[in-house]
Amino acid sequence: MPEDTWIKVGHILTKVLGIKLAYRDPFDRGTAEAYSETEPTSIEWVKDHVPTGSQVMQYFIEILPFLKWIDRYNLQWLIGDMVAGIAAGAVVVPQSMAYTSLAELAPEYGLYSSFMGVLIYWFFTTSKDITIGPVAVMSALTGTVVLNVQSEHPELNKVDVANSLAITGGAIVAFIGFIRRGFIVDFISLTSISAFMTGSAINIIAGQTRALLGEKEKFDTKAAPYMVNINTLRHLPSTRMNAAMGLTALFMLYVIRGACNYGARKNPRKARLFFFLSTLRTAFVILFYIMISAAVNLHRRDKPAFKLLGNVPRGFTAAGVPSVNTKIISTFATELPSVVVVLLIEHIAISKSFGRVNNYVIEPSQELIAIGVTNLLGPFLGAYPGIGSFSRTAIKSKAGVRTPLAGVVTAIVVLLAIYVLPAVSFYITNSSLAAVIIHAVGDLIIPPNTVYRFWLASSLEVLIFFAGVLVTVFSTIENGVYVTISVSAALLLWRIVKARGEFLGKVMICSVIGDHLFDNDAKASLEKDPDESFRTVFLPISHHDGSNPAVDVEHPYSGVFIYRFSEGYVYPNASHETDNLVSSIFKETRRTNLKSWGSPGDRPWNNPGPRRGKKEENRTHLPCLRAIILDFSSVNNVDITSLQNLVDVRNQLDAYASPVHVQWYFANISNRWAKWTLTSTGFGYLTLKQTKRFQPWKPIFSVAELGSSGDSAAAAERQLKTSQRKADDLEQDQTGQITEPDTEARWVELVSGINRPYFHVDLTSALRGDIASIEVGPQDDKEK
């Protein structure tokens, strides 16, 4: 069917449905050379958002980021990765075995999780520093889920629950990554993450104190931390010899770290040596106390003096297809959101932090794919949920890791531990493992100085931080996560809803250095006229931005108001912003026609006038409303609700200023779709109806110089325009028209479209256009 036929059919349908196609009335008085803004179309939007074939291919390539650098792998990178991988492995092995006690699993499952984590993660990651495996917080959360499930379904196996949790959580996180929605992590604030880390660390330390002291009496260490601490103090008399092993191990860990840090500060040349010594402190302490335990219990394995870890099987005894079904998943479905949140926030926070430190950028969506796939495949060897560890990542970073391939080196170290360590793991004491856990999570507690810095930046968010910590301490980790995220989101929405823009005025300023003025080219000038160095800026009339109150901010022009939105302009805050705009204008202006109400009965009920016997307030000294300039520098999109609010305000102010028509100018609009939305209701141009009233009106446009003198492309453009102008001049000479000579040798182009004269690139041009419109407007308007 021909295109013209389709157009005719479309016009018939619009008439039947009552759709008015001519809702736009663009003002266009340009020439063939004038720039006219083109409107965005739905097809254009679809083309921008629907991926092309090459983009689809690039998507699949980006899923495996190692393809970008693996072909350039070299010996120097290998050496750095081997050193960092071995250093990380020395910490991964003891920590992963210790963290399994938090997950209510046997020690070997921590080794399986570490092995699969570091072996798979490097294929998908965009971070060279992260080490995937069991971490204290995720292990504690896994242990809580396992205990809750077993309390209601004792027939279910702990390992099956942990494996199902890893696969389900990994699938959700991987899905978020594959659809490239990793930005949702940005909705979780730093205070929420800090409160979560601090509260979780306190929770874990409280739960491990009983094992550290070797208390004989049993009590629930998964209860709220305050209850655990109370029970720990209550049962102190039941402390056994394990306390000697645990407390001295914890003391030794801190002493070795402190001594190495002190040595590095005093002897910077040997800082790297002290770093590696500090890195090995965990492995050294575990091995040292294995020796002590073996010496004491070698001949009393049946009745050991300390509570020992026991036999750890050699090899991958749990390898196989994990048992996952809807019955198991339904048992922890209510706790799954908190697991997913923990998988997201801790890992992304660590990877972003070390990316900034080491000068590279991570891709959040790709990181979600990495941890998602790792947790999906890990359970096939018996792994439970794992994410990036802060302490192990810091060790790899300081050790000089070069690429993610260092994870393979760490996997080899863990593999050796799986097959070699079981020979001596029987003599590992639970109290020394508790010391390792407490020492590791102690660094997760936000130090007071950092909290003080938070307070200086935003005291309200510090209250959210303390609220999250308190909820975690007196309730659970999951509730602490929900509270901080919910309150932070509520605070964000409150700031958006209660956003309050500012009315701006103009001030003449200049830049100075010492006693020298700076001109517009940023060159110091002594002889130049000071007036030429001044420029106009716009500041809030209220000085709420902290500007000097002694500076007199001048009103832009009589009856002209400049309004800047503060937190965007969207439907939640549209009414609040426009109410603020209208109420302030009513206070600062008067009605154009003071006698618009002939009798009291003509007045509206909400403005009945003065009471009987009293005179109405004299407002003749106030100016009439002429124009409004909206600064859209903080506005990116305009939705239907906010647009309708603007239309309602326009109609309200037109009635207020009648018979004068209030002009609306917009500055600093950065989004074409925002312009398109505004023009759909008559903003941005002079309609045909308005044109009849403003015949003398001449718009002001901003122009930019067309290239520099040395720009060949600009020179060609100027030559083309020169030939076109000569042809026009010849034609005008033939018709007898007289043209003024071109005295300006500079070539310029319009910055914004001639069809959108009310959209300006900045406030200065908007104000100039407004003033010009007022001064050349209808004479009757100026008189009124």
C-alpha positions in Angstrom: 0.0 0.0 0.0 1.5 3.4 -1.0 2.6 5.7 1.8 0.1 8.4 0.8 -2.7 5.9 1.3 -1.5 5.1 4.8 -1.4 8.8 5.6 -4.9 9.3 4.4 -6.1 6.3 6.5 -4.3 7.6 9.5 -6.0 11.0 9.1 -9.4 9.4 8.8 -8.8 7.4 12.0 -7.7 10.5 13.9 -10.9 12.3 12.9 -13.0 9.4 14.0 -11.2 9.2 17.3 -11.2 12.9 17.9 -7.4 13.2 17.9 -6.1 16.7 17.1 -2.9 16.2 15.1 -2.2 19.9 14.9 -1.5 20.2 18.6 1.9 21.7 17.9 2.2 25.1 16.4 5.9 25.7 16.0 7.1 29.2 15.5 9.5 29.2 12.5 10.6 32.4 10.7 14.0 31.2 9.6 15.7 31.0 6.3 17.2 28.0 4.5 20.4 28.4 6.4 18.9 28.8 9.8 19.2 25.9 12.2 15.9 24.4 13.3 15.6 21.8 16.0 14.2 18.5 15.0 11.8 16.7 17.3 12.7 13.3 18.6 10.5 10.5 17.5 9.4 7.1 18.9 11.3 5.3 16.1 14.4 7.2 17.1 13.9 6.2 20.8 13.4 2.5 19.7 16.6 2.7 17.6 18.5 4.1 20.6 17.3 1.4 23.0 17.1 -1.7 20.8 20.6 -3.2 20.4 22.0 -3.7 16.9 23.7 -6.9 15.7 27.1 -5.6 16.6 25.9 -4.5 20.0 24.5 -7.9 20.7 27.8 -9.5 19.7 29.6 -7.0 21.9 27.3 -8.0 24.8 28.3 -11.6 24.6 32.0 -10.7 24.4 31.7 -8.5 27.5 30.3 -11.4 29.5 33.8 -12.9 29.4 36.0 -9.8 30.1 39.2 -11.9 30.3 39.2 -12.2 26.5 40.3 -8.5 26.3 43.6 -9.1 28.1 44.4 -12.8 28.2 46.2 -12.7 24.8 48.6 -10.1 26.2 49.5 -12.0 29.4 53.2 -11.9 30.1 55.8 -13.1 32.6 55.8 -9.9 34.7 52.1 -10.3 35.2 52.5 -13.9 36.1 55.1 -13.2 38.8 52.8 -10.5 40.4 49.8 -12.9 40.2 51.7 -15.8 41.8 52.9 -13.7 44.7 49.4 -12.2 45.3 47.7 -15.5 44.8 49.9 -17.4 47.3 49.5 -14.5 49.8 45.7 -14.6 49.5 45.7 -18.4 49.7 47.6 -18.3 53.0 44.6 -16.3 54.4 41.8 -18.0 52.5 42.4 -21.5 53.9 42.2 -20.7 57.7 39.5 -18.2 57.3 37.3 -20.4 55.1 37.6 -23.3 57.6 36.7 -20.9 60.5 33.7 -19.3 58.8 31.9 -22.6 58.3 31.2 -22.6 62.0 29.1 -19.5 61.4 27.2 -21.3 58.6 26.6 -24.4 60.8 28.5 -26.6 58.3 31.6 -28.8 58.5 35.0 -27.2 57.8 35.6 -28.9 54.5 32.6 -27.0 53.0 34.5 -23.7 53.5 37.4 -25.1 51.5 35.1 -26.2 48.7 33.5 -22.8 48.6 36.9 -21.0 48.5 38.2 -23.3 45.7 35.2 -22.9 43.4 35.0 -19.2 44.1 38.5 -18.3 43.1 38.6 -20.8 40.2 35.4 -19.6 38.5 35.3 -15.9 39.4 38.2 -14.8 37.2 36.4 -15.7 34.0 33.7 -13.1 34.5 35.1 -10.4 36.7 36.1 -6.9 35.9 38.1 -6.6 39.2 41.6 -7.9 39.6 41.7 -7.6 43.4 38.5 -9.4 44.6 38.9 -12.9 46.2 35.6 -14.8 46.2 34.8 -17.3 49.0 33.2 -17.6 52.4 32.9 -14.4 54.4 31.8 -13.9 57.9 28.6 -11.9 57.2 27.3 -14.2 54.5 28.3 -17.3 56.5 26.4 -16.0 59.5 23.3 -15.3 57.4 23.6 -18.8 55.9 23.8 -20.3 59.3 20.7 -18.4 60.4 18.8 -19.6 57.4 19.9 -23.2 58.0 18.9 -23.2 61.6 15.5 -21.6 60.9 14.8 -24.2 58.2 15.9 -27.1 60.4 13.8 -25.9 63.3 10.7 -26.3 61.2 11.8 -29.1 58.8 14.3 -31.2 60.8 14.2 -33.9 58.0 16.1 -31.5 55.6 19.9 -31.8 55.4 21.9 -28.7 56.3 24.1 -29.0 53.2 21.1 -29.2 50.9 19.7 -26.1 52.4 23.0 -24.2 52.1 23.5 -25.4 48.5 19.9 -24.5 47.5 20.4 -21.0 49.1 23.6 -20.5 47.0 22.0 -21.7 43.7 18.8 -19.6 44.2 20.6 -16.5 45.3 23.2 -16.9 42.6 20.5 -17.3 39.9 18.7 -14.1 41.0 21.9 -12.1 41.1 23.2 -13.5 37.8 19.8 -12.7 36.1 20.1 -9.1 37.3 23.6 -9.0 35.9 22.7 -10.5 32.5 19.9 -8.0 31.9 22.4 -5.2 32.8 20.6 -3.8 35.8 23.5 -3.6 38.2 22.8 0.0 38.8 20.1 -1.0 41.4 23.0 -1.4 43.8 23.4 2.4 43.7 20.1 2.7 45.5 21.8 1.3 48.6 23.5 4.2 50.4 26.9 4.1 52.0 25.4 4.6 55.5 23.2 1.5 54.9 26.3 -0.5 53.9 28.3 0.9 56.9 25.5 0.1 59.3 25.1 -3.4 57.9 28.9 -4.1 58.1 29.2 -2.7 61.6 26.1 -4.4 63.0 27.0 -7.7 61.4 30.5 -7.6 62.9 29.1 -7.0 66.3 26.7 -9.8 65.8 29.4 -12.2 64.7 31.8 -11.2 67.5 29.0 -11.7 70.1 28.3 -15.2 68.7 31.9 -16.3 68.7 32.8 -15.1 72.2 31.4 -18.4 73.7 33.7 -20.5 71.5 36.6 -18.2 72.2 36.2 -18.6 76.0 35.3 -22.3 75.7 32.2 -22.0 77.9 30.7 -25.3 78.8 27.1 -24.2 79.2 25.2 -24.1 75.9 23.0 -21.3 74.8 21.7 -19.9 71.5 24.5 -17.9 69.9 22.3 -17.0 66.9 20.0 -14.9 69.1 20.1 -11.1 69.2 23.6 -10.0 70.1 22.5 -8.3 73.3 21.0 -11.6 74.5 24.1 -13.5 73.5 26.3 -11.1 75.4 24.1 -11.4 78.5 24.3 -15.2 78.4 28.0 -15.1 77.8 28.6 -13.0 80.9 26.1 -15.2 82.9 28.0 -18.4 82.0 31.6 -17.1 82.5 32.1 -19.5 85.5 31.9 -22.3 83.0 34.9 -21.2 81.1 37.4 -24.0 80.3 41.0 -24.3 79.2 40.0 -23.4 75.7 40.0 -19.8 76.8 43.7 -19.9 77.2 44.1 -21.0 73.6 41.5 -18.6 72.2 42.5 -15.4 74.1 46.2 -15.8 73.5 45.6 -16.6 69.8 43.6 -13.4 69.5 46.2 -11.4 71.3 49.0 -12.8 69.1 47.1 -11.9 65.9 46.8 -8.3 67.0 50.4 -8.1 68.3 51.9 -9.5 65.1 49.8 -7.0 63.0 50.7 -4.1 65.2 54.4 -5.0 65.2 54.5 -5.3 61.4 52.7 -2.0 60.9 55.1 -0.3 63.3 58.1 -1.8 61.5 56.8 -0.7 58.1 56.4 2.9 59.4 59.8 2.9 61.0 61.6 1.2 58.1 59.7 2.1 54.8 62.3 0.3 52.7 61.2 -3.0 54.2 57.5 -2.2 54.2 56.8 -4.9 51.6 58.6 -7.5 53.8 56.5 -6.5 56.8 53.4 -6.7 54.7 54.0 -10.3 53.8 54.9 -11.2 57.4 51.6 -9.6 58.5 49.7 -11.5 55.8 51.0 -14.8 57.1 50.0 -14.1 60.7 46.7 -16.1 60.4 48.3 -19.2 59.0 51.2 -18.9 61.5 48.9 -18.6 64.5 46.8 -21.6 63.3 49.9 -23.8 62.8 51.4 -22.7 66.1 48.4 -23.7 68.0 48.0 -26.9 66.1 51.5 -27.8 67.4 50.5 -26.9 71.0 47.2 -28.9 70.6 49.0 -31.9 69.1 51.6 -31.9 71.8 48.9 -31.9 74.5 46.4 -34.2 72.9 48.5 -36.6 70.9 47.9 -39.5 73.3 44.4 -38.4 74.4 42.5 -38.1 71.1 39.4 -39.7 72.7 39.3 -37.1 75.5 41.2 -34.0 74.3 42.0 -31.2 76.7 40.6 -28.6 74.2 37.6 -28.7 72.0 39.0 -29.7 68.6 37.8 -29.4 65.1 38.0 -33.1 64.5 38.5 -35.1 61.3 38.3 -33.3 58.0 37.9 -35.6 55.0 40.4 -35.4 52.2 39.3 -34.5 48.7 36.0 -33.4 47.3 33.7 -35.7 49.2 30.6 -33.6 48.5 31.0 -33.4 44.7 27.8 -34.2 42.8 24.5 -32.7 41.6 23.1 -30.7 44.5 19.6 -31.5 45.8 17.5 -28.5 45.0 13.7 -28.5 44.8 10.8 -26.2 45.4 10.2 -27.7 48.9 13.6 -26.6 50.1 13.4 -23.2 48.4 10.0 -22.5 49.9 11.4 -23.0 53.4 13.7 -20.0 53.1 11.8 -17.9 50.5 11.0 -15.2 53.1 14.7 -14.8 53.9 15.9 -14.8 50.3 15.6 -11.0 49.8 18.1 -10.4 52.6 20.5 -13.0 51.2 20.3 -11.3 47.7 20.9 -7.9 49.2 23.9 -9.1 51.1 25.3 -10.8 48.0 24.9 -7.4 46.2 26.0 -4.7 48.6 29.1 -6.2 50.2 30.6 -7.4 47.0 29.9 -4.3 44.9 31.1 -2.0 47.7 34.4 -3.8 48.1 35.0 -4.0 44.3 34.2 -0.4 43.7 36.4 0.7 46.6 39.5 -1.2 45.4 38.8 -0.1 41.8 39.1 3.5 42.9 42.2 2.8 44.9 43.9 1.0 42.0 42.7 3.3 39.2 40.3 1.1 37.3 36.5 1.0 36.9 34.4 -2.1 37.6 31.2 -2.9 35.8 28.5 -3.6 38.5 26.4 -5.8 36.1 29.3 -7.9 35.2 30.3 -8.3 38.8 26.8 -9.6 39.5 27.2 -12.1 36.7 30.5 -13.2 38.3 29.2 -13.8 41.8 25.9 -15.2 40.4 27.6 -17.8 38.2 30.1 -18.7 41.0 27.3 -19.4 43.4 25.4 -21.3 40.7 28.2 -23.7 40.0 29.8 -23.9 43.4 27.3 -26.2 45.0 28.3 -29.0 42.5 31.4 -29.4 44.6 29.6 -28.7 47.9 30.1 -24.9 48.2 27.7 -22.6 50.1 27.1 -18.9 49.3 30.2 -16.8 49.0 31.1 -13.3 47.9 34.2 -11.0 47.9 36.1 -10.7 51.2 37.5 -7.3 52.2 40.5 -8.6 54.1 41.6 -11.0 51.4 41.0 -8.5 48.7 43.1 -6.0 50.6 45.9 -8.5 50.8 45.9 -9.2 47.1 45.9 -5.5 46.3 48.8 -4.8 48.5 50.7 -7.8 47.3 50.7 -6.4 43.8 48.2 -8.5 41.9 48.2 -7.8 38.2 45.2 -9.6 36.8 42.2 -11.7 37.9 44.2 -14.8 36.9 45.7 -14.7 40.4 42.6 -16.5 41.5 43.8 -19.6 39.8 47.0 -19.5 41.9 44.9 -19.1 45.0 42.7 -22.1 43.8 45.9 -24.2 43.6 46.8 -23.3 47.2 43.3 -24.2 48.4 43.4 -27.5 46.4 46.7 -28.4 48.2 45.0 -27.6 51.5 42.0 -29.9 50.7 44.4 -32.8 50.1 47.2 -32.0 52.6 45.7 -30.2 55.6 43.3 -32.9 56.7 46.3 -34.8 58.2 46.7 -32.1 60.9 43.3 -30.4 60.9 42.1 -32.8 63.7 44.2 -30.8 66.2 42.8 -27.3 65.3 41.1 -25.9 68.3 37.7 -24.2 68.0 38.8 -21.4 70.2 41.7 -20.5 67.9 39.3 -20.5 64.9 37.0 -18.2 66.9 40.0 -15.9 67.4 40.6 -15.9 63.7 37.0 -14.9 63.0 36.9 -12.2 65.6 40.2 -10.8 64.4 38.9 -10.8 60.8 35.5 -9.2 61.4 36.8 -6.6 63.8 38.1 -4.6 60.9 34.5 -4.4 59.5 33.4 -2.1 62.4 33.3 1.5 61.2 35.8 3.5 63.4 34.6 6.5 65.3 36.6 8.9 63.3 34.7 7.8 60.1 31.4 8.1 61.8 32.4 11.6 62.9 33.2 12.5 59.3 29.8 11.2 58.3 28.3 13.5 60.9 30.1 16.5 59.5 28.7 15.6 56.0 25.2 14.6 56.9 24.0 14.3 60.5 20.6 12.9 59.4 22.3 9.9 57.7 24.4 9.2 60.8 21.1 8.7 62.6 20.2 6.1 60.0 23.5 4.5 60.5 23.0 4.2 64.3 19.4 3.0 63.8 20.7 0.2 61.5 23.4 -0.8 64.0 20.9 -0.8 66.9 18.3 -2.9 65.0 21.0 -5.4 64.1 22.3 -5.6 67.7 18.8 -6.0 69.3 17.2 -7.9 66.5 18.7 -9.6 63.4 21.1 -8.8 60.5 18.2 -9.1 58.1 16.0 -6.6 59.9 19.0 -4.2 60.1 19.4 -4.4 56.4 15.7 -3.8 55.7 15.5 -0.8 58.1 18.5 1.1 56.8 17.6 0.6 53.1 13.9 1.5 53.8 14.8 4.6 55.8 17.4 5.7 53.3 14.9 5.3 50.5 12.3 7.3 52.5 14.8 10.1 53.1 15.5 10.2 49.4 11.8 10.4 48.5 11.2 13.0 51.1 14.0 15.2 49.7 12.5 14.9 46.2 8.9 15.4 47.3 9.7 18.4 49.5 12.1 20.0 47.1 11.9 23.8 47.1 13.3 25.8 44.3 14.9 29.3 44.6 14.1 32.6 43.0 17.3 34.1 41.4 18.5 37.6 41.0 21.5 38.9 39.0 24.8 40.1 40.3 27.8 41.6 38.5 31.0 39.8 39.5 34.6 39.5 38.3 37.5 37.3 39.1 40.5 38.6 41.0 43.9 37.3 42.0 45.6 39.4 44.6 44.9 43.0 43.4 44.6 42.0 39.8 41.4 41.7 37.8 41.0 38.8 35.4 39.3 39.3 32.1 37.1 36.7 30.3 40.2 35.0 28.8 41.5 34.4 32.4 44.5 36.7 31.9 45.5 39.1 34.6 44.9 42.7 33.6 46.0 46.0 35.2 45.3 48.5 32.4 42.0 47.0 31.2 38.8 48.8 32.1 37.3 47.0 35.2 33.8 47.2 33.7 34.9 45.0 30.8 36.0 42.2 33.2 32.6 42.0 35.0 30.0 39.4 34.1 26.5 38.6 35.1 25.7 35.6 37.4 22.5 34.6 39.0 22.3 33.9 42.7 19.3 33.0 45.0 17.7 36.2 46.3 17.3 34.5 49.7 21.0 33.7 49.9 20.1 30.2 51.0 23.1 28.9 49.0 25.5 30.4 51.5 26.4 33.4 49.4 27.5 36.6 51.2 24.3 38.3 52.5 26.2 41.7 52.1 26.1 41.2 48.3 23.0 42.9 47.0 21.2 40.5 44.6 19.3 42.6 42.1 15.9 41.6 40.9 16.2 40.5 37.2 13.6 43.0 35.8 10.3 44.5 36.9 7.7 41.8 36.8 10.2 39.1 35.7 10.9 36.1 37.9 13.7 33.5 37.5 13.0 30.2 39.2 15.5 27.4 39.6 14.4 23.9 40.5 16.4 22.2 43.2 15.8 18.4 43.0 14.5 17.9 39.5 10.9 18.5 38.4 8.9 15.2 38.5 5.4 14.2 39.6 6.2 13.7 43.3 7.4 17.3 43.8 5.5 19.1 40.9 2.7 20.4 43.1 5.1 21.5 45.8 7.3 23.4 43.4 4.5 25.1 41.5 2.7 26.1 44.7 6.0 27.7 45.9 6.3 29.5 42.6 2.8 30.8 42.5 2.5 31.9 46.1 5.8 33.8 45.9 4.7 35.5 42.7 1.4 36.6 44.2 3.3 38.1 47.2 5.7 40.1 45.0 3.3 41.3 42.3 -0.2 42.8 41.8 -3.0 42.0 39.4 -2.7 43.9 36.1 -6.3 45.0 36.2 -7.0 46.2 39.7 -10.6 46.7 38.9 -11.2 43.2 37.5 -13.9 42.6 40.2 -16.8 45.0 39.7 -18.6 44.0 42.9 -18.0 41.8 45.9 -20.1 39.1 44.3 -17.6 38.9 41.4 -14.8 37.9 43.8 -13.9 34.2 44.3 -14.8 32.7 47.7 -11.1 32.1 48.5 -10.3 35.8 48.0 -13.3 37.6 49.4 -11.4 40.8 50.0 -11.2 42.9 53.2 -13.8 42.8 55.9 -16.5 45.4 56.1 -15.2 48.7 57.2 -11.6 47.9 56.2 -9.7 49.0 53.2 -8.1 46.6 50.8 -4.3 46.4 50.9 -2.7 48.9 48.7 -0.6 47.0 46.2 -0.2 49.6 43.5 3.5 49.9 44.2 4.1 46.3 43.2 4.9 45.5 39.6 2.7 43.5 37.3 3.7 40.0 36.3 5.4 40.0 32.9 7.4 36.8 32.5 8.7 33.7 34.2 12.1 32.1 33.4 12.6 28.5 34.5 16.1 27.2 35.1 16.1 23.6 34.0 19.7 22.9 34.9 18.6 20.2 37.5 15.7 18.9 35.4 16.3 16.0 33.0 12.8 14.7 32.3 9.3 16.1 32.4 6.5 13.7 33.0 2.8 14.2 32.3 1.9 15.1 35.8 4.5 17.8 36.1 3.7 19.1 32.6 0.0 19.4 33.5 1.0 21.4 36.7 2.9 23.8 34.5 -0.1 24.2 32.1 -2.4 24.8 35.1 0.0 27.4 36.5 0.3 29.1 33.1 -3.5 29.4 32.9 -3.7 30.6 36.5 -1.1 33.3 36.0 -2.6 34.4 32.6 -5.9 35.0 34.4 -4.0 36.8 37.2 -2.1 39.1 34.7 -5.0 39.5 32.2 -5.1 41.1 29.8 -1.3 40.9 29.6 0.0 37.5 28.4 2.7 36.0 30.7 5.7 34.9 28.8 7.5 31.6 29.7 11.2 31.2 29.1 13.3 28.1 29.7 17.1 27.9 30.2 19.6 25.1 30.4 17.4 22.3 29.1 19.7 19.4 28.4 17.3 16.7 27.2 15.6 16.8 23.8 12.7 14.7 25.1 12.1 17.3 27.8 11.9 20.0 25.1 9.6 17.8 23.1 7.3 17.3 26.1 7.2 21.0 26.8 6.4 22.0 23.2 3.5 19.5 23.2 1.5 22.0 25.3 2.7 25.2 23.7 5.8 26.0 25.7 9.0 27.1 23.9 7.5 29.0 21.0 5.0 31.7 20.1 1.7 30.3 19.0 -0.3 31.7 16.1 -2.7 33.2 18.6 0.1 34.9 20.5 1.8 36.1 17.3 -1.3 38.2 16.4 -0.8 40.1 19.7 3.0 40.4 19.5 3.6 41.5 15.9 6.6 43.8 16.9 8.2 40.9 18.9 11.7 39.9 17.8 13.3 36.9 19.4 16.9 36.8 20.6 19.0 33.8 19.8 22.4 32.7 21.0 25.1 32.1 18.3 28.5 30.5 18.4 31.5 31.2 16.3 31.9 28.8 13.5 35.3 27.1 14.2 38.7 28.7 14.6 40.7 30.5 11.9 42.9 27.4 11.5 40.1 24.9 11.2 40.0 23.6 7.6 36.4 22.3 8.0 35.2 25.6 9.3 37.1 27.4 6.5 35.3 25.3 3.9 32.0 26.0 5.6 32.7 29.8 5.6 33.7 29.6 1.9 30.4 27.9 1.0 28.4 30.4 3.0 30.4 33.3 1.3 29.5 32.0 -2.2 25.8 31.6 -1.1 25.8 35.1 0.3 27.3 36.6 -2.9 24.6 34.9 -5.0 22.0 36.3 -2.7 23.5 39.8 -3.0 23.6 39.5 -6.8 19.9 38.6 -6.8 19.0 41.5 -4.5 21.0 43.9 -6.7 19.0 42.7 -9.7 15.7 43.3 -7.9 16.8 46.7 -6.9 17.0 46.0 -3.1 19.6 47.7 -1.1 21.5 45.7 1.5 23.8 46.9 4.2 27.5 45.8 3.9 28.7 43.0 6.1 31.0 44.7 8.5 31.5 41.7 10.7 34.0 39.2 9.4 33.2 36.5 12.0 31.0 33.6 11.1 28.5 32.3 13.6 25.8 29.6 13.9 22.7 29.4 16.0 23.2 27.3 19.1 19.5 26.4 19.6 16.8 26.1 17.0 15.1 29.1 15.5 11.8 27.2 15.9 12.2 27.2 19.8 12.8 30.9 20.6 11.8 30.5 24.3 14.4 27.8 24.9 17.7 29.4 25.8 21.2 28.0 26.4 21.6 30.0 29.6 19.8 32.4 31.9 21.6 35.5 30.5 20.2 35.0 27.0 16.8 34.0 28.4 16.6 37.2 30.4 17.8 39.4 27.5 15.2 37.8 25.2 12.5 38.4 27.9 13.5 42.1 28.3 13.5 42.6 24.6 10.1 41.0 24.3 8.7 43.3 27.0 10.2 46.5 25.6 9.0 45.9 22.0 5.7 44.4 23.0 2.3 45.9 22.5 2.0 49.4 23.8 -1.1 48.7 25.8 0.7 46.1 27.7 3.5 48.4 28.6 1.2 51.1 29.8 -0.6 48.6 32.1 
